[in-house]
Amino acid sequence: MEARAIQRTVRQSPRKMRLVADLIRGRPVNEAFSILKFSKKGAAKQVSKVLLSAVANARERSLKGDERLDEDALYVKSATVDAGPTLKRFMPAAMGRATPLKKRTSHVKITVATKE
């Protein structure tokens, strides 16, 4: 059984989020939660929320389909981070100029599945 969760427009750059997503890809869900809990990265909090949502979606899908689900048997099948819309801002610079700032956003998608 498979379930997924998506969080769109997270206010953190995809490059930083991918570092955290790479840590949990392919791991059991319990191990992934412990990795995220003790990670120093700020993105770990957002990725943890998406992972928790994916596990809840798997639980709901199993209840709806009258299937038996062992949450300890779930693993992170895929964890991808894509670029979201970029917020374009300007910052004052020397001699009356303005320099552009790109505030990047991310779309986080996590799929959990049971081992067959």
N, C-alpha and C positions, 0 to 999 in steps of 0.2 A: 504494500500500500504506500502511496505517495501523497504528500501534502506540501503546499508552498505558501510563502508569505512574501509580500512586496511592500516596501516602504519607499515612497517617492519624495523627491526634493528634500533630502536630508542636508542641512546646512554644513556640510563638510566636504572637502575636496575628494574626488574619487581615488586619487593617488594614495591618500592617507587611509581611506576606508579599505582599499584593496589589501593593504598590509595586514589588517586584522582578519579579513575574509580568508586570506591564504592560510592563516593559522588553524582554522576550524574545518576547512574543506576535507571531507572524507573521514572525519572522526565521529565516534559515537556521541550522541547528544549530551550525555552527562559529562563526558570529558570536555566537550566544547564549552559547556557552561562554566566549568571550573577554569578553563584557559581564559575565557573572557572576563571572569570575575577578578582574576589576579593580573590581568594585563594593565600596563601603565598607559596605554593608548586611550585617548578620549573617544575614539570611534568605537571602542569595545562596548560602550553602553548602548549605542544605537543598534549595533549588530546583535547584541544580546536580546534587545526588545523584539527584533524581527525573528530571531530564532525561537523565542518564547511563543510568538504568534504562530509560527509554523507548526510547533508541537501542539498547540491548542487546536489548530485547524485539522491536524491529523486525528486528534481525539474526537472532535465533532464529526468528522467524516466516518470514523469507525462506528460511532453511536448511530448515525443516520443509516448506515448500511448494515447494521446488526453484525458487525465483524468484531473479532477480538483483537485488541491492540495491547502489546507489551511496550510501554514507553521506554523501557531500558534497552529494547532491541532497535530503537530508531538510531539512524546515523545521518549525518549531513551529506546528502547526495551531491548537491551543488550549492555554491555560494558565489554569486556574481555581483559586481558593483559596476554600474554604468554611469556615464556622465548625465547629469540632469541639466536644466536650463541654467545659464550663467547670468548672474546679476551684474549689470555693468554700472559702476559708480566712478566718481572722479574725486581726486584728492588735490588740494591746493599745493602748488609747487613754487619754486623760486621765480621771481620776476614776473608775477602775474600769470604764470602758466598753470595748466591743470594736467595731472597725470592720471591715466585710466587705471582703475582697479577692477579685477575680475573676481567676483565672489562666486566660487564654484559650488555646485550642488551635486548630489548623487542619488541614484536609484539603487536600492539594495534588494536583491532577490535571493531567498534561501529556500531550497527544497530539501525536505527530510523524507526518508523512506525506511522501510524495514528490510533487513537482509533476507533474501529468498533462499 
